[in-house]
Amino acid sequence: MGRQRKLEFGAEEDQVVAKANQLIQGRHDFTTAEQRIFVSMIAKLDRDMETFPEQKIRIEDVCKPSGIDPSNLYRRVDEITDNLLDKKVSVRQNDDQGEETRFKKYNVFSMCEYEKGSGTVTAKFNDDMAPFLLKLKERFTLYLVTVFLRLRSRYSTQIYERLKMRQDLRHLSLSVEDLRRQLSIEDKYSKFSDLKRSVLEQAREELKEKADIYFTYRVNRINNSPQSIDFFIHDNEPVIQEILDGNESMPDTLPGRRENGRGETGAGAEETARSGSPNVDAKGLFLSDRDQAEIRSLDQNQVKDLYEKAKRQVTREEEEGSSDVYLESMIASRMEKLWSESP
């Protein structure tokens, strides 16, 4: 793969997936096996290159981290490579004001093949994917490919990527509609209880067992109807230590890790995470949802005034004894509302 570089947390470049946030927020219908091949190919890229080369990955390497028997994939690999060649990702396009206008569709691979008996898949990314995978300077996310490959549920992998994107903020808020859209499950799990069991709980349990981060969450309801979900992102210290122990070249840090974070235990599904929750910064959450034009138009005094106004309103409305993380999340939502109503 050309020159190897050490990334800031010690892993070799071919152990790390780097994806533009736009791509992570896009839509696709990859199966778990297809996702594994996709991210394994990304990790092997030399991200300083101008164009994509043909790349090879071993099926055994894709299966090993999760304990899957490679023979199961060998039997389907010809079908999988056919499917990968047809796969598309839909990437959200915004106008100058940051408003979502459409989804632009891209074919992921321009070539994909499996030579019988070789044990390897050869593929080449479509050149249109370059802005999302090569020469990334801002708004991108890093994670260890071995952690991703441990996960067996396609929903776990997609939720994991979105949480890694927001790891520094320790919080992600999604409407139920947006969650369905981003996971391409608009026509599945019509009952929220089914979505909770088959998507949220499955992902929560799997990340707690296998990933470097895990989440607790709160379902926000109006008239008992689920409207949105707040995800609270936690460092998974036992898994982090396992990763560090398995690679002595790594220093004792990983992307987004907080050195003095609390040692939280996994909360139940709809726990509000009012104890042992991560720090949440309302101003940071508000700014993270702004585009560059909006950020340039704001000064610190405006943000401070907006925060103070939202804080006064939320403090009046919420019950005494609410946790700081809950209040900051509500303040961030109120800042968003006040901003949208401003002239």
N, C-alpha and C positions, 0 to 999 in steps of 0.2 A: 504493500500500500504506500510505498514511498516513506518519507521521513515521519517517524513517530514523534509525537510531542507529549510531554507530560501536561495534563490539565491541572487546574489549580488545586484539585483535591487528590492528586496523585495517581489517577488511573491513566493508563495509556489511551490514546485517542480512539483506538479501535475497540475499546470497552465501553465507549460512551456514545449515546444517541444525542444528536443535536437537531432539533426541529424548530422551525419558525412557529411562533405562537399562532399565527394565522392558520397554519396547517393543522395544528393540534385542535383548534376550534372548528375545523372543517368537518364535513360529513363523509362517511364511507360505509360500506357494508362488507368489509373484510371479515372473513372467518378468523378464528383464533390462529389456525395454521398459517393463513395468509399474512396476518399481522406479524407473526414471528419471523417469517422470511423478509417482510418489508423492513422491520426495524433492524434486523441483522445486517441487511444490505446497507442501511443508513450508517450504522456504526462503523462499517469498513471503509466508508468514504474518506478520502483526503479532502477535507473541506476547504483547502486553499486552491483547489483545482478550478479551472475555468469551465470545464465540461465534464460530463460523466463518462467513466470508462466502463467496459464490461467487467462484472465482478462475479466471483464464485463464493458460495458458502456451502459448508457441509451440512447435510441433513442431521447428522448426529449432533452437531454443535447446537442446532436449533432446538433439539428435543431434550438434551441432557439436563439443563437447569431445572426443568419441571418434572423430570423423571418419566417422561413419556417414552414409550417403546418406539424407537425409530422405524421399526418395521411397519407400524401402522401408517406412517407418513410415506414410506417408500411405496406402499401399495396405491397411494392416491396422488403421488407427486406429479404424474403426467397431467392429471385433471387439474391439480392445483396450479401448475404453471400455465395451463390454458386460461384458467380463471384470472390469474394475476395479470395477464396481458390485456384482459378486458376491463380490469378494475379502474374505477375513477374515484377521485376525491373532489368534493365540492367545497370551494373556499369562499368564505364570505367576502364580499366587496362592499366598501363603504364610500360615501360621497365625501366632499371636503368638510362637511359638518359632522362627520363621524356616523351618519345615519346609514344603517344597512340598506342597500339597494337591491342586491341580487347575490346569487351564488354562482361562481364561475367554475366550470367542471374541467378537470385535467385528467388525462390518462397518465397513470403512474409509471408504467414501464413501456419502453419501445421494443424491447426484446426480452424473452424469457424462455429458457429451455432446460430440459433435463436429459442428460445422456444416460441411457439405461446402464446400470452396473457401476456408474462412476461415484454414486453417493453424493454428488454435488449438484446444486442448481446454479446456472449461469444466467445473469440478467443485466440489463442496462436501463437506467432511469431515463424517462422522457426528458428532453432538454427543457421543457416548460416547468419542470420541477426545481430547476436550479435556484430560483429566488427563495425557495423554502428550505433548501438543504446545503447550499454552498455559500461561502464567504458571508456568513451571518455575522452581523455587527451589533444588532439590537433586536429586542423583542423576540428572543428565542429561549428555548428551555433545554436543559441538559439532564440526562438521567443515565444510570448504568444499564446497559443492555441485559446483563445477567439478571438484574432484578425484574425487568419487564418479562423476560423469558420464563421466570418462575411462575407467573400468573397463568391460570388455565381458563378463566372466564373472559370472554371478549369485553364484557362490561367492566370487569375489574381493570383490564388494561387501559380502556378508554378513560375511566374515571381517574385512574392513577396518573395518566398524562396531564389531565386537567388540573389535578391537585398539585402536581409538581410545578406546573406553570404559576401557581399562586402560593407556593410554599413559603416564600419570604413574608407574605402578608398574613399567612396562617388562617385564611378564611376565603371561602368561595360561596357566593349566593347565586342560585339559579331558580328561575321559575320552573314549575313542573313541566310546563309546555316546552321550555328551552331544553330541559334535560331530555325529554322524549325526542326532541328534534336532533340534538347533538349525538344521541346514541342510536338514531335511526330506528326508534321503536314507537313511532306514532300510532301504528296499527296493532301493537302488542300490549298486553297487560292493561286492558281497559279499566280494570279495578285497581285503585292505588294500592290496595293491600297486596295484590299480586306483584306489582312493580316493586314495592318495598321488600317483599320476600325474595324475589328472584333476581333483582338488580342491586338494590341498595344494601341489603343485609349480606348477600353473597359477596359483594365487593368489599364491604366493611370487614367481614371475617377473613377474607383471603389476604387483604392488605395487612391486617393485624398480624397474620401468621408469617407472611413472606416478604413484605416490602419494607423499605427504609422509612416510609411514612405510613400513617394510618389516619383514619378520620372518625369523628363522632358527628352527629348531625341533629338538626332540629327541623321538624316539618311545621311550616307556618300555615295556619288554616283561617279561612273566613267562613263563618257559618258551618263549621266542621268540614268544609271542602278544602283539600290540600291545594295551596296556591304556589308555594315556593319552598325551597330547602336551603338551609344554611349548613354548609360543611365546615367543620373546624379541623384544622390540619395539625397533626402531632408528629414529632419525631418518634420513631419506633426503635428505642435504644437497644433492645436485644438483637434485632436484625442488623442494625448498624454495627454493633460490636462484632457480630458474626462476619459481616463483610470485611471489616478492618482486620480481623484475625485471619481471614482467608487471603489477605493481600498485604504482606508486611511492608510493601513500598508505600502504602497509603498513610498519610498523616492522620491524626485523630479528628478529622473533620470531613464532612460531606456537604454537597451543595445545600444551602438553606438551613443547615443544622444550627441550633442555638445552644451554645456551650452551657448556659446556666438554666436551661429549660426545665420545667417540672417533669417529674416522672409519672406521666398520666397513665392510667389504665383504661382500657377500652370501655366506653360507656355503652349503655343500651341504646337501641335504635333511635328513639325519639327523645333521648336525654338532651336537655338544653345545654349541657356542658357547663353548668354554673359553678362547678368546682373542678380544679385541675385542668382548666381550659388554657389554651395559648393566649398570648397577648394579641389584642385586635386594636388597630389604630384606625379610627373613623376617617381621619383626614387622608391617610394613606389609601384606604379602600376607595374613597371618593375620587382621588387623583388617578388611581390605577384604571378607572373606567373612562377617563378623558382621553381624547385624541391629542396629537401634538399641537394642533391649532388652538384647541381650547386651553391647554396648559399654558401656552404662550400668552394667551389673553388674560390669564389670572395672575394676580400678585398675592404675596403671602398675607397681606391684610384682608383681602377679599375672602380667602380660604378661612382665615381665622374668624372673621365675622360670621361667615356661613356656618362654621362649626359651632360657635357660641350660640347662635340663634337656634340651630337644630338641637343642641344640648339642652337649652332651656325648655323647649317644647317637649322633648322626650322625657326629661326629668319630671315635669309636671304630670305626664300621662302614665308613666310606669310605676309599678308598685315599689314601695320602699324595700330594700334588701335585694333588688335585682343585681346580678353580678356585673362586674366591669365589662367583661367580654360581651355579655348580652346587650348592655347599654350602648357600648361603642358600635355594635352591629346595627342597632336601631338608629343611632345618630347618623351613621353613614347612609342608611336608607332615607332618613329625613333630609339630609343634605342633598341627596339626589333629587328628592321631590321639590325642595325649595329652589334648587338650581333650575329645574325644568320650568318652574313657574315664574322665574325672574324675567323681567322685560329684556 
